[in-house]
Amino acid sequence: MHTIVVEESRCPQNHPCPVVSYCPTGAIKQKAWNSAPTIDKENCLNCGRCVNFCGYGAFQYRATDAR
């Protein structure tokens, strides 16, 4: 299994994140234009659209324990 995380070091955090509007469930939020987005794990489908859309590679898959 996997989950999607935001790797803040890869996010420039200097603009409104376009990935926010690309998420089909609205699970990605950004508090301010100069902050990294966050993912609401309850609403995230782990579909990977954000991973594929982000040009900076800030959204990444991470392995999770399948227990």
WORACOR-V427254 format. One line per field, one symbol per residue. phi: phi as a letter, one per 30 degrees, with the letter a starting at -180 (. if undefined). burial: b if it has 9 or more other C-alpha atoms within 8 Angstrom, else e. Layout:
phi: ???
burial: ???
//
This chain:
phi: .bbcbcdedccdhbaddddeddddcidcbbdbdcbddbcdddcddhdiededdddcidcbdbdbddd
burial: eebbbbbeeebebeebeebbebbeebbbbbeebebbbebbeeebeeeeebbeebeebbbbbeeeeee
//
